[in-house]
Amino acid sequence: MTFQTQGSLSVELMIGSSKKVPLALDLKSRRMVLGKDGMSAFSFQEPQPAVLILDGQLDGHRTHAKLSKMPLISTGFHWIFNPPPEDR
């Protein structure tokens, strides 16, 4: 996931392409809704610097994700999802 512009995020798909997704973000209540249909909604927390935890529904499926902030070759930072081996 890459948060670059207000109102959307980019997701890198397993096939190597990326997809731009509409994003409604409420920082005060720590909730985000992805897509126009509202089928994907998450609460989020940052338990420590450079770690973001998402809990909620992704297309109707219960989802838990731990994202780590990592520097890439370009400037800035991006959140990278690296699931534990038992979840792959």
Buried (B, 14 or more C-beta within 10 A) or exposed (E): BBBEEEEBBBEBEEEEEEEEBEBBBEEEEEBBBBBEEEEBBBEBEEEEEEEBBBEBBBEEEEBEBBBEEEEEEEEEBBBEEEEEEEEE
